Each structure stands twice: as C-alpha cells, then as structure tokens.
C-alpha cells in the first residue's frame, strides 16, 4: 500500500512541477501576445496621427485635441510595451539597460555598453498611479461648420 501511495505522491509532484513550468511558458506566451497586440495598436495610432496631420496640412483642418489624444495614447502604449518587453526578457534570463537600451544578462550589475549601473528589473519604478485613462484615439472632426 505504502509503495502505491509513494508512487502516487511522486507522480503528483512531477505533475505539479510540469504544471508550474507550463504555466510559466503560457505566461510568457501571453506577454508576447500582448506585446504584439500593443505593437499593432501602436501602428494604428501612428496611422491615425498621420492622417490627422495630413488633414491639417492639406485640407486646412484645425490641429485640435485629436492629435494630442492620439499622442497620449501612443505614449501610454509605448510605456506598457517597454514594461512587457522587460518582463519577457527577464523570463528569458535577460534584462535591458535602462540607460542605453542594450540587452544584458539578468545577473549584470553594470552595462557592458555604456558602463552605467543596471538596476534590477524588479526595482525599476513603474508608475502605477496612472492618470485617468485617455479615451481611445478618436479621429478629429474635420473643422467644417455644420449647418442645422
Ligand atoms: Zn547601457
């Protein structure tokens, strides 16, 4: 009986370890997916910004809050993307120099490229207190007076 119980326990332990590893892999895959999705939304934001700029330059539209809103949304996404990329690298045992952006081994204390001390990614300050979320970028209304 003890023999069987022991085997069951060992099997369960092995199963738990496998699950943990799978969960880690899934977490990284999820982060990669989120990063890719952020990147594609960033491209769309830049496209929107370009279109707004075009309207201002060529169609005499007023540069309104629309462009500001899109730029805010871009910066918001870029910040999130930077955090995500840092997490993905850390999962791979690497980190990014906060000074020059070089990719370094996770155990590095100083950057191989710029020589600056490299903070542990865990200690990198992430501003959790986000300002009120900007609305998703809306294309600015063309500045045409609308007659009733
Ligand atoms: Zn550096």
Backbone and ligand atoms as CSV (ligand in chain L), in Angstrom:
chain,resi,resn,atom,element,x,y,z
A,1,UNK,N,N,0.835,-1.204,0.000
A,1,UNK,CA,C,0.000,0.000,0.000
A,1,UNK,C,C,0.872,1.257,0.000
A,2,UNK,N,N,1.888,1.251,0.913
A,2,UNK,CA,C,2.768,2.413,1.007
A,2,UNK,C,C,3.460,2.678,-0.332
A,3,UNK,N,N,3.816,1.579,-0.988
A,3,UNK,CA,C,4.517,1.699,-2.260
A,3,UNK,C,C,3.655,2.455,-3.271
A,4,UNK,N,N,2.400,2.068,-3.298
A,4,UNK,CA,C,1.490,2.716,-4.254
A,4,UNK,C,C,1.285,4.186,-3.880
A,5,UNK,N,N,1.074,4.407,-2.580
A,5,UNK,CA,C,0.888,5.796,-2.135
A,5,UNK,C,C,2.087,6.652,-2.527
A,6,UNK,N,N,3.305,6.085,-2.300
A,6,UNK,CA,C,4.525,6.815,-2.638
A,6,UNK,C,C,4.569,7.130,-4.121
A,7,UNK,N,N,4.214,6.165,-4.936
A,7,UNK,CA,C,4.230,6.366,-6.391
A,7,UNK,C,C,3.232,7.439,-6.795
A,8,UNK,N,N,2.081,7.384,-6.148
A,8,UNK,CA,C,1.044,8.381,-6.464
A,8,UNK,C,C,1.531,9.774,-6.085
A,9,UNK,N,N,2.153,9.867,-4.890
A,9,UNK,CA,C,2.665,11.166,-4.444
A,9,UNK,C,C,3.723,11.688,-5.410
A,10,UNK,N,N,4.638,10.786,-5.802
A,10,UNK,CA,C,5.708,11.215,-6.725
A,10,UNK,C,C,5.126,11.650,-8.066
A,11,UNK,N,N,4.152,10.901,-8.520
A,11,UNK,CA,C,3.527,11.249,-9.796
A,11,UNK,C,C,2.864,12.611,-9.693
A,12,UNK,N,N,2.229,12.834,-8.547
A,12,UNK,CA,C,1.538,14.103,-8.351
A,12,UNK,C,C,2.545,15.251,-8.303
A,13,UNK,N,N,3.682,15.013,-7.617
A,13,UNK,CA,C,4.717,16.057,-7.546
A,13,UNK,C,C,5.250,16.387,-8.935
A,14,UNK,N,N,5.532,15.336,-9.698
A,14,UNK,CA,C,6.029,15.536,-11.061
A,14,UNK,C,C,5.003,16.310,-11.882
A,15,UNK,N,N,3.758,15.972,-11.672
A,15,UNK,CA,C,2.676,16.638,-12.382
A,15,UNK,C,C,2.630,18.121,-12.010
A,16,UNK,N,N,2.774,18.397,-10.706
A,16,UNK,CA,C,2.752,19.788,-10.237
A,16,UNK,C,C,3.894,20.597,-10.852
A,17,UNK,N,N,5.101,19.991,-10.906
A,17,UNK,CA,C,6.255,20.683,-11.487
A,17,UNK,C,C,5.980,20.971,-12.960
A,18,UNK,N,N,5.454,19.965,-13.656
A,18,UNK,CA,C,5.154,20.142,-15.078
A,18,UNK,C,C,4.139,21.260,-15.273
A,19,UNK,N,N,3.151,21.296,-14.387
A,19,UNK,CA,C,2.122,22.334,-14.468
A,19,UNK,C,C,2.732,23.710,-14.269
A,20,UNK,N,N,3.626,23.815,-13.287
A,20,UNK,CA,C,4.243,25.094,-12.983
A,20,UNK,C,C,5.017,25.585,-14.207
A,21,UNK,N,N,5.806,24.659,-14.803
A,21,UNK,CA,C,6.580,25.043,-15.981
A,21,UNK,C,C,5.663,25.474,-17.114
A,22,UNK,N,N,4.605,24.700,-17.295
A,22,UNK,CA,C,3.655,25.032,-18.364
A,22,UNK,C,C,3.055,26.407,-18.113
A,23,UNK,N,N,2.721,26.679,-16.847
A,23,UNK,CA,C,2.138,27.981,-16.526
A,23,UNK,C,C,3.103,29.120,-16.849
A,24,UNK,N,N,4.405,28.880,-16.565
A,24,UNK,CA,C,5.397,29.917,-16.867
A,24,UNK,C,C,5.472,30.155,-18.374
A,25,UNK,N,N,5.499,29.055,-19.125
A,25,UNK,CA,C,5.562,29.171,-20.587
A,25,UNK,C,C,4.328,29.901,-21.104
A,26,UNK,N,N,3.171,29.531,-20.572
A,26,UNK,CA,C,1.929,30.170,-21.003
A,26,UNK,C,C,1.954,31.658,-20.666
A,27,UNK,N,N,2.496,32.005,-19.487
A,27,UNK,CA,C,2.553,33.409,-19.088
A,27,UNK,C,C,3.408,34.206,-20.063
A,28,UNK,N,N,4.557,33.652,-20.459
A,28,UNK,CA,C,5.432,34.353,-21.401
A,28,UNK,C,C,4.745,34.474,-22.759
A,29,UNK,N,N,4.087,33.394,-23.173
A,29,UNK,CA,C,3.389,33.453,-24.459
A,29,UNK,C,C,2.307,34.524,-24.435
A,30,UNK,N,N,1.628,34.620,-23.297
A,30,UNK,CA,C,0.576,35.618,-23.158
A,30,UNK,C,C,1.181,37.020,-23.244
A,31,UNK,N,N,2.343,37.209,-22.579
A,31,UNK,CA,C,3.002,38.517,-22.622
A,31,UNK,C,C,3.445,38.848,-24.036
A,32,UNK,N,N,3.962,37.817,-24.754
A,32,UNK,CA,C,4.384,38.051,-26.135
A,32,UNK,C,C,3.190,38.436,-26.988
A,33,UNK,N,N,2.073,37.768,-26.745
A,33,UNK,CA,C,0.866,38.072,-27.500
A,33,UNK,C,C,0.409,39.499,-27.207
A,34,UNK,N,N,0.435,39.870,-25.918
A,34,UNK,CA,C,0.044,41.230,-25.536
A,34,UNK,C,C,0.962,42.265,-26.165
A,35,UNK,N,N,2.278,41.963,-26.189
A,35,UNK,CA,C,3.241,42.894,-26.780
A,35,UNK,C,C,2.952,43.065,-28.267
A,36,UNK,N,N,2.680,41.951,-28.951
A,36,UNK,CA,C,2.397,42.020,-30.385
A,36,UNK,C,C,1.125,42.820,-30.623
A,37,UNK,N,N,0.137,42.613,-29.771
A,37,UNK,CA,C,-1.119,43.336,-29.939
A,37,UNK,C,C,-0.933,44.828,-29.659
A,38,UNK,N,N,-0.119,45.147,-28.660
A,38,UNK,CA,C,0.186,46.558,-28.384
A,38,UNK,C,C,0.901,47.193,-29.568
A,39,UNK,N,N,1.847,46.427,-30.154
A,39,UNK,CA,C,2.596,46.964,-31.290
A,39,UNK,C,C,1.679,47.250,-32.473
A,40,UNK,N,N,0.718,46.351,-32.699
A,40,UNK,CA,C,-0.159,46.587,-33.847
A,40,UNK,C,C,-1.093,47.765,-33.567
A,41,UNK,N,N,-1.521,47.922,-32.289
A,41,UNK,CA,C,-2.357,49.084,-31.966
A,41,UNK,C,C,-1.554,50.376,-32.055
A,42,UNK,N,N,-0.257,50.290,-31.712
A,42,UNK,CA,C,0.618,51.459,-31.852
A,42,UNK,C,C,0.712,51.887,-33.313
A,43,UNK,N,N,0.863,50.904,-34.198
A,43,UNK,CA,C,0.941,51.223,-35.632
A,43,UNK,C,C,-0.321,51.939,-36.078
A,44,UNK,N,N,-1.467,51.465,-35.571
A,44,UNK,CA,C,-2.733,52.105,-35.951
A,44,UNK,C,C,-2.784,53.537,-35.434
A,45,UNK,N,N,-2.279,53.751,-34.204
A,45,UNK,CA,C,-2.256,55.101,-33.642
A,45,UNK,C,C,-1.410,56.034,-34.500
A,46,UNK,N,N,-0.239,55.508,-34.927
A,46,UNK,CA,C,0.628,56.335,-35.762
A,46,UNK,C,C,-0.052,56.646,-37.097
A,47,UNK,N,N,-0.783,55.678,-37.595
A,47,UNK,CA,C,-1.513,55.874,-38.850
A,47,UNK,C,C,-2.571,56.962,-38.664
A,48,UNK,N,N,-3.303,56.871,-37.557
A,48,UNK,CA,C,-4.328,57.878,-37.255
A,48,UNK,C,C,-3.698,59.262,-37.149
A,49,UNK,N,N,-2.547,59.298,-36.453
A,49,UNK,CA,C,-1.844,60.566,-36.272
A,49,UNK,C,C,-1.425,61.135,-37.622
A,50,UNK,N,N,-0.929,60.266,-38.497
A,50,UNK,CA,C,-0.518,60.697,-39.830
A,50,UNK,C,C,-1.681,61.258,-40.621
A,51,UNK,N,N,-2.823,60.595,-40.474
A,51,UNK,CA,C,-4.000,61.049,-41.220
A,51,UNK,C,C,-4.460,62.422,-40.705
A,52,UNK,N,N,-4.421,62.578,-39.360
A,52,UNK,CA,C,-4.802,63.870,-38.772
A,52,UNK,C,C,-3.865,64.960,-39.263
A,53,UNK,N,N,-2.574,64.641,-39.280
A,53,UNK,CA,C,-1.571,65.607,-39.719
A,53,UNK,C,C,-1.802,65.980,-41.182
A,54,UNK,N,N,-2.093,64.970,-41.968
A,54,UNK,CA,C,-2.372,65.208,-43.385
A,54,UNK,C,C,-3.552,66.161,-43.547
A,55,UNK,N,N,-4.609,65.901,-42.769
A,55,UNK,CA,C,-5.791,66.767,-42.842
A,55,UNK,C,C,-5.452,68.202,-42.477
A,56,UNK,N,N,-4.601,68.361,-41.465
A,56,UNK,CA,C,-4.209,69.702,-41.042
A,56,UNK,C,C,-3.405,70.378,-42.145
A,57,UNK,N,N,-2.440,69.635,-42.719
A,57,UNK,CA,C,-1.543,70.218,-43.713
A,57,UNK,C,C,-2.219,70.465,-45.046
A,58,UNK,N,N,-3.010,69.510,-45.469
A,58,UNK,CA,C,-3.538,69.571,-46.838
A,58,UNK,C,C,-4.977,70.040,-46.925
A,59,UNK,N,N,-5.752,69.721,-45.926
A,59,UNK,CA,C,-7.175,70.056,-46.014
A,59,UNK,C,C,-7.559,71.235,-45.133
A,60,UNK,N,N,-6.540,71.859,-44.523
A,60,UNK,CA,C,-6.812,73.035,-43.709
A,60,UNK,C,C,-7.607,72.752,-42.449
A,61,UNK,N,N,-7.571,71.503,-41.995
A,61,UNK,CA,C,-8.259,71.189,-40.740
A,61,UNK,C,C,-7.483,71.823,-39.593
A,62,UNK,N,N,-8.166,72.129,-38.501
A,62,UNK,CA,C,-7.505,72.692,-37.337
A,62,UNK,C,C,-6.819,71.556,-36.576
A,63,UNK,N,N,-5.580,71.817,-36.119
A,63,UNK,CA,C,-4.920,70.829,-35.272
A,63,UNK,C,C,-5.567,70.901,-33.901
A,64,UNK,N,N,-6.506,70.034,-33.660
A,64,UNK,CA,C,-7.262,70.084,-32.407
A,64,UNK,C,C,-6.710,69.150,-31.365
A,65,UNK,N,N,-7.561,68.811,-30.413
A,65,UNK,CA,C,-7.146,67.917,-29.343
A,65,UNK,C,C,-6.931,66.496,-29.855
A,66,UNK,N,N,-7.473,66.225,-31.035
A,66,UNK,CA,C,-7.368,64.875,-31.589
A,66,UNK,C,C,-5.938,64.364,-31.623
A,67,UNK,N,N,-5.031,65.196,-32.129
A,67,UNK,CA,C,-3.636,64.772,-32.238
A,67,UNK,C,C,-3.021,64.539,-30.864
A,68,UNK,N,N,-3.317,65.449,-29.941
A,68,UNK,CA,C,-2.802,65.305,-28.575
A,68,UNK,C,C,-3.264,63.987,-27.970
A,69,UNK,N,N,-4.553,63.693,-28.173
A,69,UNK,CA,C,-5.124,62.468,-27.615
A,69,UNK,C,C,-4.416,61.243,-28.165
A,70,UNK,N,N,-4.183,61.261,-29.487
A,70,UNK,CA,C,-3.509,60.115,-30.106
A,70,UNK,C,C,-2.084,59.998,-29.580
A,71,UNK,N,N,-1.400,61.138,-29.448
A,71,UNK,CA,C,-0.019,61.093,-28.961
A,71,UNK,C,C,0.040,60.582,-27.523
A,72,UNK,N,N,-0.944,60.994,-26.713
A,72,UNK,CA,C,-1.003,60.476,-25.344
A,72,UNK,C,C,-1.203,58.970,-25.353
A,73,UNK,N,N,-2.105,58.520,-26.230
A,73,UNK,CA,C,-2.386,57.085,-26.316
A,73,UNK,C,C,-1.132,56.329,-26.754
A,74,UNK,N,N,-0.363,56.929,-27.678
A,74,UNK,CA,C,0.873,56.303,-28.156
A,74,UNK,C,C,1.866,56.163,-27.003
A,75,UNK,N,N,2.035,57.243,-26.243
A,75,UNK,CA,C,2.996,57.193,-25.144
A,75,UNK,C,C,2.579,56.181,-24.086
A,76,UNK,N,N,1.279,56.112,-23.842
A,76,UNK,CA,C,0.750,55.150,-22.875
A,76,UNK,C,C,1.083,53.723,-23.309
A,77,UNK,N,N,0.840,53.452,-24.597
A,77,UNK,CA,C,1.100,52.104,-25.114
A,77,UNK,C,C,2.593,51.806,-25.125
A,78,UNK,N,N,3.409,52.807,-25.473
A,78,UNK,CA,C,4.859,52.590,-25.508
A,78,UNK,C,C,5.393,52.247,-24.121
A,79,UNK,N,N,4.847,52.924,-23.095
A,79,UNK,CA,C,5.283,52.647,-21.727
A,79,UNK,C,C,4.916,51.214,-21.342
A,80,UNK,N,N,3.689,50.811,-21.661
A,80,UNK,CA,C,3.253,49.455,-21.336
A,80,UNK,C,C,4.084,48.419,-22.084
A,81,UNK,N,N,4.398,48.740,-23.349
A,81,UNK,CA,C,5.174,47.826,-24.179
A,81,UNK,C,C,6.584,47.656,-23.597
A,82,UNK,N,N,7.170,48.755,-23.116
A,82,UNK,CA,C,8.507,48.687,-22.540
A,82,UNK,C,C,8.514,47.771,-21.315
A,83,UNK,N,N,7.481,47.895,-20.474
A,83,UNK,CA,C,7.382,47.053,-19.279
A,83,UNK,C,C,7.236,45.586,-19.686
A,84,UNK,N,N,6.351,45.337,-20.640
A,84,UNK,CA,C,6.114,43.965,-21.120
A,84,UNK,C,C,7.392,43.346,-21.681
A,85,UNK,N,N,8.092,44.127,-22.503
A,85,UNK,CA,C,9.313,43.610,-23.121
A,85,UNK,C,C,10.360,43.293,-22.062
A,86,UNK,N,N,10.407,44.130,-21.026
A,86,UNK,CA,C,11.320,43.868,-19.913
A,86,UNK,C,C,10.980,42.552,-19.231
A,87,UNK,N,N,9.687,42.323,-19.033
A,87,UNK,CA,C,9.248,41.089,-18.374
A,87,UNK,C,C,9.558,39.862,-19.226
A,88,UNK,N,N,9.355,40.006,-20.535
A,88,UNK,CA,C,9.620,38.878,-21.437
A,88,UNK,C,C,11.115,38.546,-21.418
A,89,UNK,N,N,11.948,39.605,-21.459
A,89,UNK,CA,C,13.395,39.394,-21.429
A,89,UNK,C,C,13.827,38.749,-20.120
A,90,UNK,N,N,13.211,39.190,-19.034
A,90,UNK,CA,C,13.591,38.661,-17.725
A,90,UNK,C,C,13.252,37.175,-17.653
A,91,UNK,N,N,12.116,36.809,-18.253
A,91,UNK,CA,C,11.733,35.395,-18.282
A,91,UNK,C,C,12.769,34.589,-19.047
A,92,UNK,N,N,13.443,35.229,-20.004
A,92,UNK,CA,C,14.483,34.556,-20.780
A,92,UNK,C,C,15.839,34.674,-20.105
A,93,UNK,N,N,15.887,35.284,-18.914
A,93,UNK,CA,C,17.156,35.454,-18.211
A,93,UNK,C,C,17.957,36.625,-18.725
A,94,UNK,N,N,17.263,37.643,-19.257
A,94,UNK,CA,C,17.968,38.830,-19.745
A,94,UNK,C,C,17.292,40.079,-19.197
A,95,UNK,N,N,17.971,41.206,-19.306
A,95,UNK,CA,C,17.342,42.470,-18.967
A,95,UNK,C,C,17.870,43.579,-19.859
A,96,UNK,N,N,17.211,44.714,-19.774
A,96,UNK,CA,C,17.573,45.827,-20.647
A,96,UNK,C,C,18.222,46.928,-19.819
A,97,UNK,N,N,19.308,47.504,-20.350
A,97,UNK,CA,C,19.937,48.651,-19.699
A,97,UNK,C,C,18.962,49.823,-19.774
A,98,UNK,N,N,18.664,50.391,-18.619
A,98,UNK,CA,C,17.694,51.485,-18.601
A,98,UNK,C,C,18.303,52.755,-19.200
A,99,UNK,N,N,19.632,52.755,-19.329
A,99,UNK,CA,C,20.313,53.945,-19.825
A,99,UNK,C,C,20.392,53.953,-21.352
A,100,UNK,N,N,20.909,52.835,-21.926
A,100,UNK,CA,C,21.127,52.822,-23.377
A,100,UNK,C,C,20.250,51.815,-24.110
A,101,UNK,N,N,19.529,50.975,-23.366
A,101,UNK,CA,C,18.616,50.039,-24.014
A,101,UNK,C,C,19.262,48.747,-24.482
A,102,UNK,N,N,20.539,48.527,-24.138
A,102,UNK,CA,C,21.210,47.289,-24.544
A,102,UNK,C,C,20.623,46.098,-23.793
A,103,UNK,N,N,20.613,44.933,-24.447
A,103,UNK,CA,C,20.145,43.704,-23.811
A,103,UNK,C,C,21.317,43.044,-23.083
A,104,UNK,N,N,21.112,42.763,-21.805
A,104,UNK,CA,C,22.196,42.238,-20.967
A,104,UNK,C,C,21.747,40.979,-20.235
A,105,UNK,N,N,22.725,40.155,-19.797
A,105,UNK,CA,C,22.354,39.009,-18.961
A,105,UNK,C,C,21.715,39.511,-17.665
A,106,UNK,N,N,20.732,38.757,-17.151
A,106,UNK,CA,C,19.960,39.208,-15.989
A,106,UNK,C,C,20.825,39.500,-14.777
A,107,UNK,N,N,22.004,38.818,-14.691
A,107,UNK,CA,C,22.831,38.997,-13.485
A,107,UNK,C,C,23.759,40.206,-13.587
A,108,UNK,N,N,23.761,40.912,-14.738
A,108,UNK,CA,C,24.646,42.065,-14.902
A,108,UNK,C,C,24.366,43.141,-13.867
A,109,UNK,N,N,25.432,43.705,-13.341
A,109,UNK,CA,C,25.281,44.823,-12.414
A,109,UNK,C,C,25.591,46.132,-13.128
A,110,UNK,N,N,26.454,46.017,-14.163
A,110,UNK,CA,C,26.798,47.189,-14.958
A,110,UNK,C,C,26.580,46.870,-16.433
A,111,UNK,N,N,26.245,47.899,-17.199
A,111,UNK,CA,C,26.014,47.693,-18.628
A,111,UNK,C,C,27.349,47.475,-19.345
A,112,UNK,N,N,27.395,46.458,-20.220
A,112,UNK,CA,C,28.601,46.174,-20.998
A,112,UNK,C,C,28.870,47.264,-22.023
A,113,UNK,N,N,27.850,48.040,-22.343
A,113,UNK,CA,C,27.972,49.001,-23.436
A,113,UNK,C,C,28.238,50.406,-22.943
A,114,UNK,N,N,27.412,50.864,-21.996
A,114,UNK,CA,C,27.582,52.247,-21.548
A,114,UNK,C,C,28.213,52.331,-20.160
A,115,UNK,N,N,28.354,51.177,-19.487
A,115,UNK,CA,C,29.039,51.171,-18.199
A,115,UNK,C,C,28.213,51.654,-17.024
A,116,UNK,N,N,26.956,52.034,-17.276
A,116,UNK,CA,C,26.112,52.519,-16.192
A,116,UNK,C,C,25.657,51.350,-15.314
A,117,UNK,N,N,25.485,51.592,-14.014
A,117,UNK,CA,C,24.934,50.513,-13.169
A,117,UNK,C,C,23.523,50.163,-13.648
A,118,UNK,N,N,23.230,48.876,-13.656
A,118,UNK,CA,C,21.926,48.443,-14.146
A,118,UNK,C,C,21.074,48.033,-12.960
A,119,UNK,N,N,19.950,48.700,-12.816
A,119,UNK,CA,C,19.033,48.365,-11.733
A,119,UNK,C,C,18.399,47.017,-12.028
A,120,UNK,N,N,18.092,46.283,-10.967
A,120,UNK,CA,C,17.365,45.038,-11.146
A,120,UNK,C,C,16.002,45.397,-11.699
A,121,UNK,N,N,15.553,44.612,-12.660
A,121,UNK,CA,C,14.294,44.952,-13.323
A,121,UNK,C,C,13.155,45.071,-12.323
A,122,UNK,N,N,13.252,44.265,-11.246
A,122,UNK,CA,C,12.205,44.298,-10.214
A,122,UNK,C,C,12.113,45.663,-9.558
A,123,UNK,N,N,13.261,46.356,-9.515
A,123,UNK,CA,C,13.285,47.620,-8.798
A,123,UNK,C,C,12.945,48.803,-9.693
A,124,UNK,N,N,12.872,48.546,-10.991
A,124,UNK,CA,C,12.547,49.638,-11.901
A,124,UNK,C,C,11.175,50.192,-11.524
A,125,UNK,N,N,11.147,51.477,-11.340
A,125,UNK,CA,C,9.892,52.086,-10.920
A,125,UNK,C,C,8.898,52.105,-12.060
A,126,UNK,N,N,7.751,51.572,-11.776
A,126,UNK,CA,C,6.677,51.654,-12.756
A,126,UNK,C,C,5.593,52.484,-12.104
A,127,UNK,N,N,5.260,53.557,-12.771
A,127,UNK,CA,C,4.263,54.448,-12.195
A,127,UNK,C,C,2.901,53.757,-12.233
A,128,UNK,N,N,2.511,53.238,-11.065
A,128,UNK,CA,C,1.249,52.506,-11.017
A,128,UNK,C,C,0.064,53.466,-11.062
A,129,UNK,N,N,0.279,54.657,-10.454
A,129,UNK,CA,C,-0.814,55.615,-10.409
A,129,UNK,C,C,-0.977,56.242,-11.785
A,130,UNK,N,N,-1.732,55.567,-12.619
A,130,UNK,CA,C,-1.919,56.095,-13.958
A,130,UNK,C,C,-2.973,57.188,-13.947
A,131,UNK,N,N,-2.725,58.253,-14.702
A,131,UNK,CA,C,-3.755,59.287,-14.798
A,131,UNK,C,C,-4.984,58.711,-15.487
A,132,UNK,N,N,-6.087,59.374,-15.308
A,132,UNK,CA,C,-7.334,58.922,-15.919
A,132,UNK,C,C,-7.063,58.495,-17.355
A,133,UNK,N,N,-7.446,57.280,-17.654
A,133,UNK,CA,C,-7.177,56.701,-18.960
A,133,UNK,C,C,-7.730,57.586,-20.066
A,134,UNK,N,N,-6.852,57.948,-20.991
A,134,UNK,CA,C,-7.328,58.735,-22.128
A,134,UNK,C,C,-8.251,57.871,-22.967
A,135,UNK,N,N,-9.242,58.473,-23.491
A,135,UNK,CA,C,-10.146,57.747,-24.383
A,135,UNK,C,C,-9.342,57.195,-25.550
A,136,UNK,N,N,-9.785,56.073,-26.074
A,136,UNK,CA,C,-9.112,55.549,-27.258
A,136,UNK,C,C,-9.143,56.634,-28.328
A,137,UNK,N,N,-8.036,56.711,-29.064
A,137,UNK,CA,C,-7.883,57.796,-30.019
A,137,UNK,C,C,-9.067,57.893,-30.975
A,138,UNK,N,N,-9.621,59.053,-31.010
A,138,UNK,CA,C,-10.697,59.300,-31.968
A,138,UNK,C,C,-10.137,60.235,-33.042
A,139,UNK,N,N,-10.443,59.952,-34.283
A,139,UNK,CA,C,-10.004,60.895,-35.315
A,139,UNK,C,C,-10.683,62.242,-35.078
A,140,UNK,N,N,-9.943,63.302,-35.257
A,140,UNK,CA,C,-10.518,64.624,-35.020
A,140,UNK,C,C,-11.605,64.911,-36.048
A,141,UNK,N,N,-12.596,65.633,-35.598
A,141,UNK,CA,C,-13.654,66.023,-36.536
A,141,UNK,C,C,-13.054,67.027,-37.515
A,142,UNK,N,N,-13.319,66.837,-38.773
A,142,UNK,CA,C,-12.883,67.890,-39.711
A,142,UNK,C,C,-13.579,69.192,-39.317
A,143,UNK,N,N,-12.849,70.275,-39.445
A,143,UNK,CA,C,-13.353,71.508,-38.880
A,143,UNK,C,C,-14.352,72.189,-39.794
A,144,UNK,N,N,-15.302,71.436,-40.262
A,144,UNK,CA,C,-16.321,72.008,-41.144
A,144,UNK,C,C,-17.521,72.434,-40.321
A,145,UNK,N,N,-17.956,73.690,-40.503
A,145,UNK,CA,C,-19.155,74.133,-39.749
A,145,UNK,C,C,-20.377,73.339,-40.219
A,146,UNK,N,N,-21.102,72.823,-39.270
A,146,UNK,CA,C,-22.273,72.030,-39.632
A,146,UNK,C,C,-23.508,72.916,-39.504
A,147,UNK,N,N,-24.126,73.129,-40.596
A,147,UNK,CA,C,-25.350,73.945,-40.613
A,147,UNK,C,C,-26.508,73.101,-40.158
A,148,UNK,N,N,-27.392,73.695,-39.407
A,148,UNK,CA,C,-28.555,72.952,-38.923
A,148,UNK,C,C,-29.549,72.736,-40.070
L,1,ZN,ZN,ZN,23.818,50.707,-21.172
